[in-house]
Each structure stands twice: as structure tokens, then as C-alpha cells.
Amino acid sequence: MGTWGAGPFENDAAADLLVEISAASFDFESQAWAFDDEYIEVDGGQIAIAMGALVTIGRGDGSGGPADVDAVAFAASLTDEQLGRLRDWTGRALADGDTSELYELWEESEDLDEWLTASRASIPPA
């Protein structure tokens, strides 16, 4: 079993993403594989929420970001078009269990409300 928590960085896919960003090997376009289908698999949902949280923190609208990633630089590195796609991806990950495996898994837990609260705060502002 992997890492699993309600926070945007408390899962394996987010941890892998943070490693890529801190190692300067992150490429936004390389994440698109996770969002090609209408149904978003668990890793895609986790990636979208983690990236959204970094943007939100980087823009000063949130707190609690990982110490080894410069959220301000990450947020500034994304184009307006990429931010729009990220908002779409995050919204889809949080829509419902028919759209998102991550949502579906949280529906099965007692902590759905805690996860939704933390995750909705990760949607990048327009």
C-alpha cells in the first residue's frame, strides 16, 4: 500500500511529482497522459491536485507547501493556457466518482469531507 492522506501532497503520485519539480526535470506536457480519457485514474487526480496546490501556494493563496519545492517559481512557470488546463484537470478530479477514480476511492472512506475541503482549496484561481 502506498502513501495515502487527505492533504494534496500526502500520496505517492504527488511525491513523485515533487521530486521531478525539485530535480528540475518537470515538464507540464508530460503530465497530460493522465487526463486523456474522460475518466481520470487515481494518479492523474493526485497529480492535478498537487499541481493545483503548488500554484495556489505560489500565488500566496495557500500555505503548507513542501519545503524542497519553490511554489512561487512553479506557479510563475505555467502559462495561462496551462493554468486553464490545470483548473480543468483539478475540477474533473474533484467532480464525482463517475469522472474520477480518486474521488471514487475517497467516497468509500469516512474522510471524504476532509479530503474534499483540502482538495478544493487546491483549485488554482482564475
N, C-alpha and C positions, 0 to 999 in steps of 0.2 A: 504494500500500500504506500502511496506517495504522500507528500505533504498536502494537508487539507485544512484550510481555515477560512473564516469569513472575510478577512481583510484582502485587499487587492493584490498583495504580494505574498500571500500565505499559501502558495501552491507551486507545484513543480514547473508548470509552463511559465509562470511569472518569474520564477528563479532563473530559468534558462534564458528568458528574455533579458533580465537584468545583467546576466553575465555577458551576453552579446553587446549590450549597450556600454557597459563599463570597459569592455575589451576593445571598443571602437570597431566592432565587426557587425554592428546592427545595420540592416537595410530594410526600410519600411516596406518596399515592394516584395521582399522575400517573405513577408508575413501574409500576403494576400491568399496563399494556398488555403488557409484556414477558413476563408469566407466565400469560396467559390460556389458552394451549394447553398440552397435556401436554409437547410438545417445546419446549424453550427455545432460542430463537435466540441467536447469539453475543453480541449487545449485552445481552440480558437476563442472561446468565450473568456478563458482565463487570460489569454494574451491581450484581447481587446480591453478588458477591464484594467489590467496592469498598465497598458499604454495610456489609457484614459486618465488613470490616477496620476501618472507621471506628468501629463500635460496640465492637469488641474493643479497639482502641487507646484509645478514650474511657473504657472501663471499667478501664484500667490493665493489661489482659492482653496487650498487644502493644506494638510500637514501630514507628517508621519512618513515621509518618503525614505527610501533606503539610503544609507549613508554613502554607499560607494557609487551612486549614480547622480550626476548633475541634472536634476529635473528641469532647471531653468534652460540649460543648453539643449536638452532633449526637446522640450516644448518649442523652443525657437528654431529647431532644425526642421520641423514639419511645415510643409506648405499649406496654404489654405485648402487646397484640394485634398491633401492627405488628412487634414483635420476633419474635413467633411466626411471622408470615408471612415475615419476612426469613430466619429459620432454615430454613423450608421451601424458599424460593426458592434459597438458597445450597446446601442439600442436594441439590436437584434439579439444579442447575448442575454439581455435582460427582459425580453418581451414575454416569453412564456415557454412552457415545456414542449410545445409543438415546433418551436423555432430553434430552441437551444437545449443541447444536452446538459450543459452546466445548470441551467435553470431547472431542468427536469430532475437532476440529482439533488439539488437543494430543496425541491418540493418534497422529497422523501425524508428530509431531516426536520428536526424540531427548530432549527435555526434559520429557516427561510427568511423571516423578517429581519434578522440581524444581518444576513448576507445581502438582502435587497437594499437595506439602508446604507451599508458600506459601499456597495457596488454602484448604486445610483449616484452617490457623491463622486464617482469616477467618470461620469459622462462629461467629456470636455465641453466647456461653454462655447456657444456660437459666436 
